[in-house]
């Protein structure tokens, strides 16, 4: 049986896409897939990562590191996080000796680096996949120990000049690929609001300020994140649905309902939007490494489906006006993008082609 180890700090949906393709290619009985990730989604917040909720259902063994992260700004969690770094490396050694993989695929993120470094020590080949249009800090460090670097976007090639690189696209789950384009806007239109898989307090605040006005004209479907759910749970309106969390395996249903998406501009979200072709308002996280969320948002903007609302300009009033503008232009946007094809449709297959070279 072939043994593959996946690792990452924030790449559950990308990993799911690759897992689906590995199972399709080798069968459930022909592949042994393990995942090493972070115990919690972010430092200082005891919110489980998506991997703990999803991977066991797919037959993937999930191992969780109590790993610290390298933070780009000092917070009250910085010292605690730094003290955890050695623990993460020790746990990575223990897990890899237990798994004994033939290949390690890293999607980046703070939990991935100890796994990459430990794999290199044990002479396990490492392949990196970079999802963003820039480069994550963990992936930048990990290139020293990688055999190959797979990229989602040509824009990030410049960061890996000293390594063998291949642009393969960003793997997207099969159920997302099956979502059809909408030819006609809903009556009333459905606004799907999310701040990434775990919610965004800034987007939630802006939405809260304008929600009463929005619900007079639109339906709103909202992923609040678990930490902010109680505030929105109290809203009783037939045009509003709130969820603390939605499984990546079910997110396609929300895309099918939606006419417009309001979201952060993470790499996976942008990849999905370019496939489902839903007009979007993207609000980049301003402190993302190398401004990667801004670059991701520009990809969607250049594709023709997104407008960018900077966080410094975000308010209830600004959000409402952006939604109104997208509604007015909706038919024009759809007509201009309906025949465009995203390269991400075949990305999972290309990634598994590379992994297969290292599987005996």
FITORBA-550572 format. One record per residue (C-alpha): residue number from 1; x, y, z. Coordinates in nm, 3 decimals. Layout:
BEGIN
i|X|Y|Z
NUM|X|Y|Z
...
//
This chain:
BEGIN
i|X|Y|Z
1|0.000|0.000|0.000
2|0.129|0.344|-0.097
3|0.178|0.590|0.188
4|0.130|0.965|0.143
5|0.164|1.232|0.411
6|-0.006|1.570|0.367
7|0.060|1.866|0.593
8|-0.041|2.229|0.625
9|-0.176|2.498|0.849
10|-0.469|2.638|0.650
11|-0.532|2.421|0.345
12|-0.810|2.180|0.429
13|-1.009|2.230|0.108
14|-0.699|2.206|-0.112
15|-0.596|1.889|0.067
16|-0.946|1.741|0.030
17|-0.919|1.788|-0.348
18|-0.587|1.600|-0.359
19|-0.720|1.329|-0.126
20|-1.019|1.278|-0.356
21|-0.788|1.239|-0.656
22|-0.551|1.001|-0.473
23|-0.845|0.777|-0.382
24|-0.979|0.792|-0.740
25|-0.634|0.703|-0.876
26|-0.530|0.426|-0.636
27|-0.853|0.315|-0.469
28|-0.930|0.326|-0.096
29|-0.744|-0.001|-0.040
30|-0.440|0.106|-0.240
31|-0.349|0.428|-0.065
32|-0.277|0.512|0.299
33|-0.317|0.888|0.354
34|-0.216|1.074|0.668
35|-0.240|1.440|0.764
36|-0.036|1.636|1.015
37|-0.177|1.977|1.099
38|-0.233|2.228|1.376
39|-0.429|2.140|1.688
40|-0.614|2.471|1.665
41|-0.691|2.697|1.372
42|-0.503|2.996|1.516
43|-0.293|3.088|1.816
44|-0.495|3.193|2.119
45|-0.828|3.064|1.987
46|-0.938|2.715|2.086
47|-1.126|2.655|1.763
48|-1.054|2.320|1.602
49|-0.911|2.322|1.252
50|-1.127|2.191|0.970
51|-0.904|1.889|0.937
52|-1.017|1.743|1.269
53|-1.379|1.762|1.154
54|-1.346|1.640|0.797
55|-1.048|1.411|0.739
56|-1.147|1.114|0.961
57|-1.472|1.088|0.761
58|-1.262|1.046|0.446
59|-1.052|0.767|0.593
60|-0.752|0.994|0.648
61|-0.553|0.957|0.969
62|-0.522|1.301|1.129
63|-0.233|1.383|1.363
64|-0.233|1.722|1.533
65|0.068|1.927|1.634
66|0.064|2.159|1.932
67|0.290|2.377|1.721
68|0.378|2.740|1.770
69|0.385|2.981|1.482
70|0.620|3.254|1.366
71|0.413|3.571|1.401
72|0.477|3.886|1.198
73|0.355|4.114|1.475
74|0.396|4.091|1.851
75|0.081|3.994|2.042
76|0.012|3.855|2.387
77|0.040|3.507|2.232
78|0.384|3.557|2.073
79|0.596|3.426|2.363
80|0.366|3.127|2.418
81|0.380|3.050|2.048
82|0.761|3.063|2.035
83|0.787|2.831|2.337
84|0.572|2.577|2.152
85|0.805|2.556|1.850
86|1.033|2.282|1.994
87|0.724|2.080|2.094
88|0.604|2.089|1.734
89|0.934|1.948|1.607
90|0.937|1.669|1.866
91|0.580|1.573|1.779
92|0.660|1.579|1.408
93|0.945|1.330|1.460
94|0.716|1.099|1.658
95|0.436|1.113|1.398
96|0.661|1.059|1.097
97|0.829|0.759|1.257
98|0.481|0.619|1.311
99|0.349|0.697|0.961
100|0.667|0.624|0.759
101|0.543|0.794|0.439
102|0.697|0.759|0.094
103|0.628|1.124|0.009
104|0.533|1.439|0.202
105|0.320|1.706|0.037
106|0.315|2.042|0.217
107|0.056|2.313|0.159
108|0.233|2.562|0.385
109|0.115|2.721|0.705
110|0.281|2.732|1.046
111|0.218|2.364|1.125
112|0.385|2.242|0.805
113|0.745|2.351|0.858
114|0.833|2.105|1.140
115|0.688|1.824|0.925
116|0.884|1.932|0.617
117|1.211|1.962|0.810
118|1.163|1.627|0.984
119|1.077|1.457|0.653
120|1.400|1.592|0.508
121|1.600|1.459|0.804
122|1.455|1.112|0.742
123|1.521|1.143|0.366
124|1.154|1.141|0.276
125|1.102|1.341|-0.048
126|0.912|1.667|0.005
127|0.691|1.839|-0.251
128|0.548|2.185|-0.177
129|0.229|2.336|-0.315
130|0.188|2.714|-0.293
131|-0.176|2.821|-0.329
132|-0.133|3.198|-0.331
133|-0.023|3.441|-0.600
134|0.270|3.530|-0.372
135|0.439|3.294|-0.123
136|0.362|3.193|0.234
137|0.635|3.228|0.496
138|0.637|2.855|0.580
139|0.666|2.757|0.214
140|0.947|3.005|0.160
141|1.145|2.843|0.442
142|1.048|2.493|0.331
143|1.193|2.529|-0.019
144|1.538|2.457|0.126
145|1.423|2.100|0.195
146|1.194|2.033|-0.103
147|1.247|1.826|-0.416
148|0.985|2.013|-0.619
149|0.763|2.320|-0.583
150|0.415|2.318|-0.736
151|0.251|2.655|-0.787
152|-0.107|2.765|-0.828
153|-0.020|3.092|-1.003
154|0.253|3.203|-1.239
155|0.286|3.523|-1.032
156|0.465|3.332|-0.755
157|0.734|3.175|-0.978
158|0.970|3.464|-0.895
159|0.988|3.353|-0.531
160|1.124|3.007|-0.615
161|1.391|3.081|-0.875
162|1.638|2.834|-0.719
163|1.399|2.535|-0.730
164|1.232|2.315|-0.987
165|0.884|2.462|-1.021
166|0.569|2.372|-1.210
167|0.248|2.574|-1.234
168|-0.034|2.326|-1.181
169|-0.320|2.547|-1.057
170|-0.501|2.532|-0.725
171|-0.680|2.200|-0.653
172|-1.055|2.244|-0.608
173|-1.301|1.987|-0.475
174|-1.500|1.791|-0.732
175|-1.835|1.906|-0.593
176|-1.732|2.268|-0.650
177|-1.639|2.194|-1.010
178|-1.989|2.051|-1.061
179|-2.163|2.377|-0.961
180|-2.326|2.528|-1.272
181|-2.309|2.895|-1.366
182|-2.628|3.096|-1.305
183|-2.778|3.257|-1.612
184|-3.036|3.465|-1.424
185|-3.018|3.647|-1.090
186|-3.252|3.528|-0.816
187|-3.572|3.705|-0.711
188|-3.483|3.818|-0.453
189|-3.105|3.786|-0.506
190|-2.917|3.573|-0.253
191|-2.608|3.727|-0.090
192|-2.365|3.467|0.050
193|-2.138|3.622|0.315
194|-1.837|3.445|0.464
195|-1.505|3.548|0.612
196|-1.314|3.236|0.524
197|-1.399|2.902|0.681
198|-1.378|3.044|1.035
199|-1.553|3.376|0.988
200|-1.433|3.736|0.998
201|-1.520|3.975|1.278
202|-1.463|4.281|1.057
203|-1.694|4.155|0.784
204|-1.948|4.046|1.045
205|-1.950|4.392|1.202
206|-2.010|4.564|0.868
207|-2.282|4.317|0.779
208|-2.451|4.358|1.117
209|-2.469|4.735|1.065
210|-2.651|4.703|0.732
211|-2.832|4.371|0.770
212|-3.175|4.522|0.840
213|-3.154|4.726|0.521
214|-3.024|4.434|0.316
215|-3.301|4.200|0.427
216|-3.564|4.438|0.289
217|-3.438|4.358|-0.063
218|-3.224|4.044|-0.049
219|-3.182|3.704|0.109
220|-2.860|3.663|0.309
221|-2.682|3.335|0.379
222|-2.404|3.389|0.631
223|-2.117|3.181|0.770
224|-2.045|3.371|1.091
225|-1.764|3.161|1.233
226|-1.809|2.981|1.564
227|-1.687|3.268|1.783
228|-1.943|3.518|1.648
229|-2.243|3.292|1.591
230|-2.442|3.384|1.904
231|-2.472|3.747|1.798
232|-2.635|3.655|1.467
233|-2.829|3.355|1.593
234|-3.076|3.594|1.758
235|-3.184|3.748|1.425
236|-3.527|3.619|1.329
237|-3.601|3.694|0.965
238|-3.720|3.459|0.689
239|-3.464|3.612|0.452
240|-3.165|3.535|0.676
241|-2.976|3.212|0.749
242|-2.673|3.197|0.978
243|-2.430|2.907|1.022
244|-2.137|2.893|1.264
245|-1.953|2.656|1.034
246|-2.021|2.477|0.706
247|-1.829|2.166|0.608
248|-1.620|2.208|0.293
249|-1.802|1.899|0.168
250|-2.128|2.098|0.174
251|-2.014|2.446|0.068
252|-2.117|2.374|-0.291
253|-2.482|2.389|-0.182
254|-2.436|2.747|-0.063
255|-2.264|2.845|-0.387
256|-2.558|2.700|-0.580
257|-2.802|2.917|-0.383
258|-2.597|3.234|-0.409
259|-2.605|3.513|-0.665
260|-2.334|3.729|-0.505
261|-2.053|3.633|-0.265
262|-1.897|3.861|-0.004
263|-1.574|3.719|0.133
264|-1.210|3.746|0.223
265|-0.980|3.665|-0.068
266|-0.799|3.354|0.045
267|-0.643|3.151|-0.233
268|-0.893|2.867|-0.206
269|-1.195|3.098|-0.204
270|-1.072|3.279|-0.515
271|-1.008|2.949|-0.691
272|-1.361|2.833|-0.610
273|-1.520|3.160|-0.721
274|-1.349|3.144|-1.060
275|-1.498|2.798|-1.110
276|-1.855|2.858|-0.984
277|-1.854|3.204|-1.148
278|-2.043|3.397|-0.883
279|-1.992|3.775|-0.889
280|-1.810|3.870|-0.570
281|-1.704|4.149|-0.337
282|-1.363|4.060|-0.196
283|-1.220|4.217|0.119
284|-0.849|4.125|0.146
285|-0.687|4.079|0.485
286|-0.446|4.376|0.488
287|-0.180|4.210|0.704
288|-0.145|3.890|0.500
289|0.214|3.795|0.416
290|0.345|3.986|0.111
291|-0.009|4.122|0.073
292|-0.105|3.785|-0.074
293|-0.480|3.832|-0.025
294|-0.469|4.153|-0.227
295|-0.290|3.965|-0.507
296|-0.545|3.683|-0.491
297|-0.829|3.937|-0.514
298|-0.669|4.095|-0.820
299|-0.674|3.755|-0.993
300|-1.051|3.736|-0.944
301|-1.086|4.099|-1.049
302|-0.887|4.036|-1.368
303|-1.097|3.727|-1.434
304|-1.391|3.968|-1.444
305|-1.603|3.852|-1.151
306|-1.490|4.051|-0.846
307|-1.475|4.401|-0.708
308|-1.229|4.476|-0.426
309|-1.335|4.657|-0.109
310|-1.040|4.746|0.111
311|-1.080|4.673|0.482
312|-0.997|5.035|0.571
313|-1.303|5.139|0.365
314|-1.528|4.863|0.497
315|-1.847|4.975|0.673
316|-2.210|4.878|0.665
317|-2.284|5.164|0.424
318|-1.993|5.079|0.191
319|-2.087|4.711|0.187
320|-2.449|4.788|0.101
321|-2.344|5.021|-0.183
322|-2.105|4.760|-0.328
323|-2.377|4.495|-0.324
324|-2.619|4.733|-0.497
325|-2.359|4.804|-0.765
326|-2.293|4.435|-0.828
327|-2.668|4.368|-0.856
328|-2.698|4.637|-1.124
329|-2.404|4.490|-1.320
330|-2.481|4.123|-1.251
331|-2.606|4.022|-1.597
332|-2.318|4.201|-1.768
333|-2.062|4.029|-1.543
334|-2.208|3.685|-1.614
335|-2.216|3.743|-1.990
336|-1.847|3.840|-1.988
337|-1.718|3.545|-1.780
338|-1.955|3.260|-1.874
339|-1.718|3.114|-2.136
340|-1.396|3.161|-1.938
341|-1.226|2.848|-1.807
342|-1.020|2.826|-1.489
343|-0.696|2.625|-1.500
344|-0.774|2.500|-1.149
345|-1.023|2.243|-1.283
346|-0.740|1.997|-1.360
347|-0.505|2.095|-1.076
348|-0.573|1.794|-0.849
349|-0.480|1.553|-1.125
350|-0.157|1.740|-1.199
351|-0.055|1.736|-0.831
352|-0.116|1.361|-0.802
353|0.083|1.304|-1.123
354|0.384|1.456|-0.946
355|0.329|1.260|-0.624
356|0.302|0.936|-0.821
357|0.665|0.969|-0.930
358|0.772|0.910|-0.568
359|0.536|0.622|-0.489
360|0.681|0.274|-0.530
//
